[in-house]
Amino acid sequence: MTATMEEKPATRSPSENWVSRVLVPEMWGAVAIVAMWMAVLFVGVYGGDMTFHGADTSWSNLPSGVAVALFAAIGTVSVARRVFGRRSA
């Protein structure tokens, strides 16, 4: 006795509504990555500088966008691995 499994078609039917196309994890991962880098853009343009004062009255400035970009890069890697990573089937 043999059993056959019914497979879903690889192509989507035109009758599917737009909600089913929007509710995919890849789209939300891309939205999250774009939002992170838009935050870097706005902080870089409108944000101030981080000022560090030393004990010997020395000081240095660093744009705040550098720190935000560091965390956005870490967040981009983690979101991309989670959403776009290989799936073991």
N, C-alpha and C positions, 0 to 999 in steps of 0.2 A: 504494500500500500504506500503510495506516495502522496505527499501533501504539497501544495503549492502556496506560496505566499503572494499576496496581492501587493504590488509595488505602486507607489504613488508616481504619477507622471513627473518628469523632470521640468517640464515647461508649465508655466502658470496659465490658467485659462483666463480669457479676457473678462469673464464674469466676476472675478475676484475684485473686491473693493480696495480702495486705497489704504484702508486701515491695516489690512493684512500685509501690505508692502512696507508700511511705516514701522510696524512692530517687530522689526528684526534687530538683534543685538548689534550687528555691524553698523547700522545707521546711528544708533545711540552712542556707540564707541567713537565714531567719527565726530559726532556733535560734541562729545566731551573733550576730545583732543583739540578741536577748533576753539572751544570756549577757553581752554587753558592758554592757548597761544594768543587769543584775543586779549586776555587779561595781561599777558606779558606786553603786548603792544600798547595797551592803554596805560599801564604802569610806567612803561618806558617813555611815553610821550608826556604824560601828566604827573607822574610820580616825582617825588623829590630824591635827594641823595641821602645815603646813609653816611653819617659822619662819625669817625672813630677818633677819640682823643687818647693819646698816650700819656704815661706818667711824666714824661719829660717835656710837656707842653707841645708835643708834635701831634699832628692830626692828618687824617687822610679821608678823602671822599670816595665813595663808590656808588654808582647809580643803583637805585633800588630795583631796577629792572633785571639786574644781574642775579640777584637772589631769587626773584620770582621766576626767571628763566631756568635756574637750576632746579627748582621744585617742579616746574612745568615739564622739564625733560624727564625727571624721575617719574612723574605722573603719566607722561606719554608712553614711556616704556611699559609701565605696569598695565595701563589700559590696553595697549596694543597686544601685549602677551595674553591678557585675559580674553579679549574679544576676538582678535584676529589670529590667535595661535592655532596650531594644528590640533585637530581633534582626533583622538584615537577612537576608531570605530569598532 
